[in-house]
Amino acid sequence: MKKAVLIVLDGCGVGELSDAAKYGDSGSNTLGNLSRAIPGGFKLPNLQKLGLGNIIPLAGMEPPDKPSGNYGKMAERSPGKDSTDGHWEIAGLVTVKPFPTYLQGFPPEVIDPFKKAIGRDILANKTASGTEIIKELGDEHVRTGFPIIYTSADSVFQIACHEEVVPLEQLYDWCRKAREILSGEHAVGRVIARPFIGTSGSYQRVGGHRQDFSLKPPRPTILDHIKKTGLEVIGVGKIHDLYSGQGLTQSLHSDDNHDGMAKIIDAWPKLSRGLLMANLVEFDMTWGHRNDAPGFYKGLQDFDAWLPGLLDKMTGEDILIITADHGNDPTTASTDHSREYVPLLVYGPGLKSGIDLGIRKSFSDIAATLAEMFGIIGLENGRSFLGLINR
């Protein structure tokens, strides 16, 4: 194999894990529940051909007898449901200790040094929906200039500021300061810049200006190993943020799913040998966290319609892997991530097709497969499935 494209459909889980109840996620099944919430079920012909409906039952999607791709689902070994631990495990790092969460807000030993570092007070410091918190406190923020600090059930420290009150570079600098403070026992998975615009009563977040400041991976990932061999590793979307830029030879920012898909199509033919890894964030950020089931489905339809354009550019030496990092079921009461299996679709013109890859015990099976593909040895975690699909 010569090139690999790995696409993470952020938040597109396929059913609760056995320990989901511990996380408050009993009954979560992002794609399964969504398919039943859509009148008539899913109409995603290209994903259907690849084998999406062979993974779990999906309303409206009859599983083909001979899908063009290979299919399965993966369990997360790491004790969490965050984008950071999900992406790290996909890249071969299994975390042992869950990232800390702060459902009651952050303690003084975090907030006090942060206020000192930015030279002003803060607002909120509580668990909240990002869209609701700017409705509640946007006017006060504009009046005072104090940043809105909030979190969720995930391991995140989020800073919301109006772009005309706090310029983007200042907001990003505050995030870097918070990232330095949030270490040791308070080492949250991500510090997130959440800029917004608009006027009172109509504030809107600017997704394209969001930035995630993640922890640095504590050990080399498959991205580092591929780069070390002299091959290219291109990150599209928030891949740079989730790995703190480690292991990448090129990073391509994207504003939304459509921009991300356009960046993939543009970069793929230019990649001579190596890995292109992309995250399509809107399934999670725009629709999952807002319980927008129709929007979520429209996003899947757009991805499905775009997919043939990528498949047409693939050769017999290429491999496509489609997966997710966690769930975010838009049909449940929760607006947070959900502890779920994630889908595994694998396609290549030179590969076998229609192979049931089963239930993989770790997301890191993807890293192990890429390692075997590129002749890399010594990966700690994961079990390669390349032997099952190679001709």
Secondary structure, DSSP 8 states (H G I E B T S, - for coil): --EEEEEEETT---SB-TTGGGGT-TT--HHHHHHHHSTT----HHHHHHTHHHHS-BTTB---SS-SSEEEEE---SS---HHHHHHHHTT---SS-----TT---HHHHHHHHHHHTS--EEEEE--HHHHHHHHHHHHHHH---EEEE-SSSEEEEEEETTTS-HHHHHHHHHHHHHHS-GGG--SEEEEEEEE--TT--EE-GGG-EEEE---SS--HHHHHHHTT-EEEEETTHHHHTTTTT-SEEE--SSHHHHHHHHHHHGGG--SEEEEEEETHIIIIIITTT-HHHHHHHHHHHHHHHHHHHTT--TTEEEEEE-SSB--TTSS--S-B-B-EEEEEE-TTB--S-EEEEES-TTHHHHHHHHHTT----SS----HHHHB-
